[in-house]
């Protein structure tokens, strides 16, 4: 079980492995600008995917994907615009996914991938 300070990084590592196994190609990790950070940017066929990763150890505060609030969605959309302006990457489709990672003691992590979680 990773310490709390490393939980997010562990979840992102698990999410990258899960997404690449599902056929996505990760283009960027932890991209930052003045307004914030995008966890993952990936390519899924013709779609450019901006992905928020949430990791928890238990369900006491709800499922990890529930942590992506309307305010967080607005910020991710803004950050996606900033990322697109900073990169020469074009796609006919843009998608916003959420990956929830539940890290459990003595069990494999449970990964939930919500494709097109919001628009």
Secondary structure, DSSP 8 states (H G I E B T S, - for coil): ---HHHHHHHHHHHHHHHHHHTT-EEEEEEEEETTEEEEEEEEETTEEEEEEEEEESSSTT--GGGG--HHHHHHHHHHHHHHHHHS----SEEEEEEEEEE--TTS--EEEEEEEEE-
